[in-house]
Amino acid sequence: MTIKILWIDDEIDLLKPHQLFLEKKGYDTTMINNATDALEEIEKENFAAVLIDENMPGLSGLEALPKIKELRPNLPVIMVTKSEEEHIMEDAIGSHIADYLIKPVNPNQILLSLKKILDASKIISEKTVINYQQEFRNITMDMMNARDFEDWQEIYKKLVFWELELENIEDTALSQIIENQKSEANAAFFKFIERNYEDWLHDDEDRPVLSHTIFNQLVRPHLGKDKNVLLIMVDNLRYDQWKVIEPIFNRYYNSEAENLYYSILPSATQYARNAFFSGLMPLEIEKKYPEYWLNDTDEGNKNMHEKELLGEQLKRLGMGDLSYNYFKILNSDFEKKIADDFNNYKKNNLNVIVYNFIDILSHAKTDNRIVSEIIRDDKTYRSITKHWFENSYLMEIVKKAAQEKMKIIVTTDHGTIYVKEPTKVIGDKEASTNLRYKLGKQLQYDPKDVLAVEQPEKFLLPKVNVTSKYIFAKENLFLTYPKNYNHFVNYYKNTYQHGGISLEEIIIPMVVLTPKN
């Protein structure tokens, strides 16, 4: 299939060898020696690209550019000129040219420019697919050979990298392959957690950074009386979502360190975020600070006392003299207020912002039909996340923090997973309502679908009564009661849930950012 291009140059007779070369490469090249006739041709014909000489008698190339764009706004134009003067380049670039070549040009230069403009996405796509095909086997072998938490962090990083690399390639079969590889990884990861998680809670040496240890291990080293740090806790932020919003932060900040850590179980806000701010496991919070802890079955907000728990942890770490503040942003009005009031708290040693947008978005995917239509999969979920952050008042706060040379730490409490398949659970009326984990005293379930914890104290989790047990769903399953089974399956299938065991929920980002300049 030939590609039609137009070349406009007052010395067109000298370019016959170039025309023959391009025709051999599959480009049907129309040659015209003035811009006025060329504009008429552009109006009649559909060209894939235009090459135009900058300096021609009559209507010059620069003068013709806006007229071309008026006729064909999306037509790529390559400017060819003898001049290297900066103002000419700036004028051409300002007119949205696709490329800029300096005479004399050889045929290969023209060919490369055309390929860059017309075939770039195709070439990149083909190269990306080939690279993933080569890496597919390596990732599969890595999963088979994974022995420790660091291996699984690297596997998850690779899966996210390739998912993002491949997401704009329109190939249903390829999308299914990466989706299947993620599913296989989650199946193996569940077994890994099943074997190792309890030991991590009782062994300080050979374990990952966890929800209740991260503040001491990774946040504390950045704090001090002579420092100003902004800690942004984005509820429900997955690693893939961080990677798509990272460039927005990088407008003002450089990444000093990117860490992955492991959420505790349940990978849910009530447990993981309280553990983060307290530096304690849930059972320890209940014993040490009973006034700050509510169980699943208790009425009330389960995360009401994060500021108090943070204060207690700072005291235990010998940092009780730090000035700090805590803000929980649940709506855009308060978010704007925090941005407007920045000068009132910028001198604190530590400012904490808990940002609930993504958690609200994941719930809206379940409860709001319009949002559910917009968020169809992980790709659209990431896209909405990126768009929101780009236009949020939070980024105004980040910009102001950069101007004040404040270090920023961005992290989360847990991730979330797109659930697809139900598994039945029978429980008493006191059983918790979460779809990825259950706490109850008479739970019946399919043991192959869950990690069951008969003795919660071994997992450092509180019990509602003597016979309480926890179960955690694996992979992309969600827990459903038999009553009104079909209704609930249809309602919750293909929604985002958290609290269970998957790479997306458990392995989560903690990033340290330093201001540019």
N, C-alpha and C positions, 0 to 999 in steps of 0.2 A: 504493500500500500504506500503510495507516494504522499508526501506532505507538501502542501502548497505554501510557498513563502514569496514575499515581495521584496525586491532590492531596488532602492531609489538612490541613484548617483549620477551626477552630470557627466562623469567619465565612464559610463557604463560599458563602452566598447573595450576598455582595458581589462574588464573583469570577466571576459568570456571564459578563460581557463578556470576561474573560480566557479562559474555557473556549471561547466561540464563536470567538475569535481563533485559538486553538490548533487547533481542529477544522478551520478553513479552511486551516491550514498542514499538515494531515495527521496531527494528534495526536488520538487517541481518548482523551478525558480523563474518568476516573472521579473524581467528587468525593465525599468522605466527611468528616463534621464531627467525628470523634473518632478517636483512635489505636487504641482497643480494637477497634472494628469494622474499622478499616483493616488491622490485623494478620491478622484472619480472611480478609480479601479477598486479602492478599498471599500467604497460604498456599494459596489456591485458584487464583489467577490468575497468569499470567506477564506482569509489567509490564516495560517497557523502562527506566523510571525512576520515582522517587517524589519529589514535592515535599511537604515537611512543615513546618508552623508550629512554631516552637520553644516558644511559650508558649500552651498550651491547658489548659482545665479537665480534671481527671482525670489521665490519663496524658499527660505533656508530650512534646513532640517529642524533647527530649534523652533522656528516659527510654525512649522508644519506639525510639530508634536502635539500641541493642544488640540488642533483640528482632527488629528488621527484619533485622539482619545475621546473627542466628542462623538465621532462616528462609531468607534469601536472601543469602549472603555476598557475591555479586558484583553485587547490585542497586545501581545508582547512586542516591544520595539527595542531594537539594538541600535545604538548610536555609533556611527563610524566617523572618525575625525582625524585631521592632521594635528590639531591643536591639543596641547597638554595643559592649557591655561586652566587654573582652578575654578574661575568663575563660570567657564563654559561647562565644566563637569557638574558644578553645583546647579546650574540652570537645567541641565539635562536630567539630573537625578530628581530635581524638584518637579519635573514633568513626568515622573514615574516611568523612567525607562527601565527595561529589564536587564540591560548590560551596556557596557561602554568599551569600544575598541579603538586603539590608536593606529592610524595608518603608518607604514604600509602593513596590511594584514595578509597573512597567508591562508590558504584554504582550510588548513587544519584548525586555525584559530576560530574561523567562522563555524566550522563543524562543532567544535567543543562548546562554543557559546550557544548554538542551537540545541545541542543535546542537554546542556545544563538547564536551559529554559523549558524545553518541551518534554524531555525524557527524565528529568531529575527524579520526580516522585516514583516513576516506574523503575528506574535503575536502583534507587535506594530501597524500594520495596523488594525487588528481586534479591538484592544483596542481603537484606535483613532476613528474608525467608531462608536463604541458603545458610546464613550464619546460625539461625535458630535450629535448622535441621541438623547441623553439625553439633550444636550444643545440647540438643535434646537427649542424646544418649549419655552425655556427660552428667547431666542433671539426674537422669534416671539412675546412673551408677552411684552418684553422690547420695541419693536417697537410700539405696541398698546398703551403702557403707557407713551411713551416718551413725556416729557413736556418742556424741555429746551435744550439749546445747549450742555450742559454737558452730558445729556442723549444720545444725538446723537453721541458725541465723543466716548462714551463707546461702543455704538452699533457698530460703525464703527471699533473700535479696535477689538472687538470680531469677526466680520465678516472677517477681515483681518487675525486674528490669525487662524481661522478655515480654511480659504482658503489656507494658507500656510501649515497647518498641513495635509490637505487632498490632496495636489496637486500631491504627488508622489504615490497615491493609484490608481491603474488602475481599476477604476469603473466608467463607463460612466454615470450610473444612479445617483451615488453619486455626481459627478461633476455637473450634471444638477440641483440637489437639492440645492446645495450651490449657484449656479448661479441664480436660481429662488428666493432664499431668498434675495440675493443682489438686484435683480430687485424689489422685494416687498419693501425692505428698501429704495431704491431710489425713488420709487413712494411716499412713506410716507414722506421722507425727502424733496421732492419738495414742498409738501403741507406745511410743517413746515416752509421752507424758504419763501414761498409765504405769510404766515401769519405774520412772524416776522422780516424779513430782514429790511424793511423800518424803523421800530421802533428802531432797533439797531443803525442806523445811527444818530439818534437824541436823544438817551438816553445813557449817559455815564455809568450808573449804572449797568443795567441788560443786559449785552451783552457779547459775546465772544471777545477774542482778534482778531482783524481784521487786514487786510493788512496795513492800515494806522496808526494803534496804536501799532503794535508789536515791532517796533524798540524802542519806548519809554518804553513800558511795560516790554519787555523780553530781549532786547539786551542791552539797556542803563545800567542796573545794573552791567553788567560785564565789562564796560569800565572805563578807568581812566588813568591819567598821568603816573602812576606807573605800568601799565598793558600792555601786548601785546596779542592782540586777533586776530585770523584769522576767518573771517566770510566767509563761503562758501555758496553762493546762487546757488543751482542747479536748473536751470530752468526746470519746468515741472515734478518735483520729487513727485511721489505719496507716500503715507504712506507705502503701501506694498513694493514698491521698496526700501524705506529706510530700512525696516526690513531685506531685503536680503543682503544689502550692509553694514549694521551695524557691522556684525562680522569682516569685513575687517578693518574698523576704529578701532575696539576693539583690534586689534593687538598692537596698540600703545596708545590707549586712553580708559578711562573708561567713561561710560555715567553718567554725573552728574544729568541731568534732561532731560526728554522727554516730550515735550509739543505738543499739537495739536492746531492749530489756524484756523480761517476761512478766506479764500480768499474773497475779495470783488467781486461784479459783475460789469462788465463781468470778469469771471475767466480766464483772458487772460493777456499776458505779458505786453502789452501796458498800461493797467489799473492797474493791481495788483502790478507789480514790480515798476512802477513809484510811486505808493502809498506807498510801503514799504520804498523806499529810501527817499521820501520827507516827510513822516509822514502826508500826506494830501490826501484827496479824489480827484479824477480827476477834478471835477469842481473847487475845491479850487486851484489846481495847475494851471489850465487855467487862473484863475483870478489873482493869486498872482505872477505867473511866466509864463506869456504868451509866452515868448521867449523859454521856455523849453517844451512846450506842442504842439503836433500835433494831430488833430482829425483823425478818421478812413479814411476820404476822402482826407486828405492832403497827398501830396507827401513827401517821406523821411522816415528815420528811426525814429520810434516812441519812442525809448529808448536811444536816443543819449546823454541825459543829466543826467544820473543817478548819476554820480560823483558830478556834480554841485548841484543836489537836495539833495544828502547826506550831502554835505558841509553846505548847508543852514539849514538842519534839525539839524545838530550838533550845529550850532550857536544858534538856537532857544532853544535848550536844555541846553545851557550854557556850551557846550563842544567844542567850536570853537578852543580852543588851543590844541586839540589832534592832533598828527601827524597821518596822514592816507594816504592810497593809494588805488586805485581801478583798477582792471584788469578784462577785459571781454575776456574769452577764447572761441574762435570760431573754432579753429583748433589745431591739435596736435603739429604743429611746434611752435606756440606761447605758448602752454601749456608747452612744453619742455623748452622754453626760460624762462618762469616764474619760473620753477623748478630750472634751472641753476642759475638764478639771485637771489635766495632766500636770500643770505647774504646782498644784497643791500637794502632790505626792511624789514628785520626781526625785526629791532628795532622800527618800527612804533607802535604806540599804537593800531592802527586798520588797518588791511589789509583786503580788500574785494575782493573776487574772484567770478565773475559771470561765471558759468560753463554751457555751452549751449549744452552739448552732448545729453542729453535725449530729449531735444526739437528737435534737428537735427534728432535724431533717429525716433521720432514720425512722422516727416515730410517725412523721407525716407521710412517709412512704406507705405505712400500714393504714393510717386513718384518713388520709385525704386522697380522693380519687384522682384529682388533677396532678398532684405530686407523684402519685403512683404511676400515672401515664408517662410523666416526664422521666422518672428514674426507672429505666427498664432493666438495667444491668449495672455491673461495676463500672463500665466505661462512662455511662451517663451519670452515675453517682459521683465519679471523680470530676466530671465536667461541671456539674452544679456546684460542687465544693470549690473548685477553682474560681468560678465566676463570682460566687459569693465573697470569697476572700478579697478578690481584686477590687470589689466595690464596698468593702466593709469599713466601718469606723475603726475597727481593730487595726487596720493597716495605717490609719492616721496616727494611732498610738505608737505603732512600730516606727513610723517615720520620725515622730517627735523624740522617741527614745534614741534613735540613731543620732539625731542632732545633739543630744545630751551625752553621747558616747556611752550609753548604757549597754551592758552585755544583756543578751536575751537568751533564755532557755525555753525552747518549745518542746512540749511533751504531751502525753495523754495518760489516761488511766487504763484503757482497754480498747480493743478494736471491735469489729462487728463482722458478721458473715451473712451472705445472701442465702437464706434457707430455702430448700427445695422439696424435701421429703419429710412426711410426718412419721412419728413413731408413737405408739399408744402408751399411755401411762394411766394407771388407776391410783387415786390417792384419796385421803380423807379431806373433809372440808377445810381443814387448817393448812393444807399443803399450799406452798407458794405458787404464784401465778406465772412466773417467768417461763418462757418457752425453750430456753437453752439449759436451764438447770431447775431442779425442784428440791425443796426442803419439806419433808413431811415424815410422819411416823408410820404410815401403812402404805408405802409406795409399792406398786407392782409394775413391772416394766420388762422389756426385752433386754436381757443382760448383754447381748452382743452390740446393742446400740448406745450404751452409756458406760461411763465410769461411775460405779456405785461406791459410796463412802459410808460404811456401816458405823464407823466410829469417828464422828466429826472432829473430836479432840485431836486425833492423829494428824488431821489436816489443819489444825489450829483454827477451827471454825466453831462458832457457838451453836448450841442446841436449843430448840424450843422446849423439848421435853426429853425424858430419859431415852426414849426409843427413836428419836429423830435421826434421819439419814439424809444424805445429799446424793443426787444423781446429776451427772453432767453429760449432755448430749455430745456426740462425736460428729466430726465432718460437717455436713450441711443439713443435718436432721433438726427437726423441731418437735418438742414434746406436746402431745395433744391428748386430752381426756376423751373417753368414749362418748360422753354425753354431747349431743349436737356435733358429733365428729365431723361430718361432711361440711357443715357450716364453717367451723373453725379452720379446717384444712384449706378451704377455698379462700378464707379471709387472710390467713397468715402465710400461705405458700407464696414464695417469691417476694419475701419482705426481708428487711435487715433486722437481725436479732443478735443478742450478745449474752454471755454468761457461761458458754460452753467451751469446748476444746477444739480449736482450729488455729492454724497459723495466723489467720487474719485477726482473730480475737486476742491471741496470747502474745505474739511477738510484735512489739510496738516501739515507736521511735522516741528518742530523747536527743535533741539536737542543741548544741551550744553555738550561738551566733555572736560575732564581734562586729562592731560598726565599721563601715568602710571609711577610708581616709583617717 
